[in-house]
Amino acid sequence: MPCETVKSPYVDYEYYKESFFGSKISKAAFFRYEMQAEDYLHRITFGRVKKLPEIPDEVKKAICAMAEVRCREDKKMPGVRSENIDGYSVSYGDSTSETRDAELYSAAKNYLSGTGLLYRGRSRKYDNQR
């Protein structure tokens, strides 16, 4: 019996607004950020999510969080590394792909830790499914 895979996108805008309570991404831009987050998710989970018969809430929330990180990155002015609105502090410098990946990974890890999806070795739970 072949393994069924879930079709993309994993998260729609209604889930983002109603279940994740997101407000930082417009409906028009959401699909682009969701797809970017989904691509990164597949890299850090070693493609395990593609094999799941159903997408768990933890994965959906991780995608929403990473989509917000991508959106925030796009809104930054060129040359600005970080901003702190309350105390109005701005750090200048070039953002590297390593720092962006670290932010994305941190956002995903908040929801995926404890699921086994981030495990770098062979997972009995996810890698033995046929």
Stockholm file with secondary structure:
# STOCKHOLM 1.0

chainA/1-130         MPCETVKSPYVDYEYYKESFFGSKISKAAFFRYEMQAEDYLHRITFGRVKKLPEIPDEVKKAICAMAEVRCREDKKMPGVRSENIDGYSVSYGDSTSETRDAELYSAAKNYLSGTGLLYRGRSRKYDNQR
#=GR chainA/1-130 SS CCCCCCCSCSCCHHHHHHTSCCCSSCHHHHHHHHHHHHHHHHHHTTTGGGGCSSCCHHHHHHHHHHHHHHHHHHHSCTTEEEEETTTTEEEESCCCHHHHHHHHHHHHHHHHTTSSTTCSSCCHHHHTCC
#=GC SS_cons         CCCCCCCSCSCCHHHHHHTSCCCSSCHHHHHHHHHHHHHHHHHHTTTGGGGCSSCCHHHHHHHHHHHHHHHHHHHSCTTEEEEETTTTEEEESCCCHHHHHHHHHHHHHHHHTTSSTTCSSCCHHHHTCC
//
